[in-house]
Amino acid sequence: MELFGVVIPLWALFIGLILVVVVVWKLIKFAIKILIVVVVFFVILIGLDVIGVFSWINEHLLSSLL
């Protein structure tokens, strides 16, 4: 195969393609892990809000400081 006037062997093209696929797959896995961490964090925050932790902090702890 010839690219920009340079002959590239087919085996080198396949190795390059495999490396690109592996790197892209690792980036996708990393992004999915980050997404899961963010979603779990927000679910915990929503759960704490539902049971009233933040309003309790606001009423009891912060009002005693003022």
Helices and strands as residue ranges (DSSP letters): E 2-3, E 6-7, H 10-50, H 53-56, I 57-62, H 63-65
